[in-house]
Amino acid sequence: MPDGVLDEAYERLHRTGPERQGWLTNHAPMAVEVLARHGHEGDVHGWLDWYRPKLTDMPARSEPIDAARWQPALGDPRRIADWVDLLVGQVSERPWSDVLAEWWPRLLPGIAAGATHGVIRVGHAVRTLRGGDESPAAVAELAHALAYWAARWQTVGGVSAPRGGLTPAAALDQVPTLPDQTGGIRDRLARLDTLAGWPESVAAAGPPDEPDAARDWLAGLVDAAVRRYGRYGYGSPVMLVHSATAPNAVLRTLPALPRSQWLPSVGAAWAASAAVTSVYAPAEPMPADQLGSGPSGTDPRTEVLDRAAAHRDEHVLKFVDTALDAHARTGDPAVLVAASDVITLIDRDT
């Protein structure tokens, strides 16, 4: 992947804020990473020009955050710029991997931050860094991602550590559907505390019992969430994307973390995926006779990726990127069907 194009994009984006309209996430850093990663670097600046009207300036600073007394500012979106200053300063003074290892366990309990976009942005930034691009712009992108996560830090209610025996796929199928699916994700997550069967369904998953099994377990969760999208994505085409992309962000970050953080990361990723599933999935799957058929060409991976790039929508790009990861692991045509479905289900924003 040519580093220069992505670095230029990061530099453009770091002059803007991580949100727009008061709470909607700026998806551009994640989307341009996907385009550059998959050979569409020639589309990056054109995509940014198209997306630029959605962006806003970085919010005003409030007051510096003391690195030793950061807790009062956690989850305060008014302090976004203050968090950026703190984290950019830290990655300029220390190795990015050390900063990540310090802040990951602090932020992990608030994995729902920004509708899970905090952790997702971190995952894309870490993939860039682990891919060999450790330029100042790429390192700063990790800082901006961590800062957004910190400013929007939000827990998932009613969650206990998984201790059952269900596979990720079976556990997702057991998650109860929130009856009142109105309002934004913050309102919906707040209702999980009173949802019958929710704590039990989270606990029913069978977690890995040692760190070396964490990657396989997370991969199984991502694969299951991608496949489920093909059956349930119609209920909330945009938001159900995150049931797969959030745990995939954790999976991508895992190799950069100390082994002691791997098992807690599994639990948080599972809670995020299960929560998004509960609060957005419809009660019934798409009827079998209405399911999509997927790409039909001789190179289905390239076909679905090119369609996603032409579509432009940021959620389409991120989900197709995650589906390609799942397909590389499994070879399962169903994940490419789901990737094709997201292109059809999400309206193209022109």
DAZI-V664130 format. One record per run of one state. SS is the DSSP state (H for helix, E for strand, L for the rest). FROM is the first residue (numbers start at 1). TO is the last residue. If there is no record, write none. Layout:
[[SS,FROM,TO] [SS,FROM,TO]]
This chain:
[[L,1,2] [H,3,13] [L,14,15] [E,16,16] [L,17,18] [E,19,20] [L,21,23] [E,24,25] [L,26,27] [H,28,37] [L,38,40] [H,41,54] [L,55,56] [E,57,57] [L,58,70] [H,71,73] [L,74,76] [H,77,93] [L,94,95] [H,96,108] [L,109,110] [E,111,111] [L,112,116] [H,117,130] [L,131,135] [H,136,151] [L,152,153] [E,154,154] [L,155,165] [E,166,166] [L,167,167] [H,168,174] [L,175,184] [H,185,194] [L,195,197] [H,198,203] [L,204,204] [E,205,205] [L,206,210] [H,211,235] [L,236,238] [H,239,254] [L,255,258] [H,259,280] [L,281,287] [H,288,290] [L,291,299] [H,300,311] [L,312,313] [H,314,330] [L,331,332] [H,333,345] [L,346,350]]
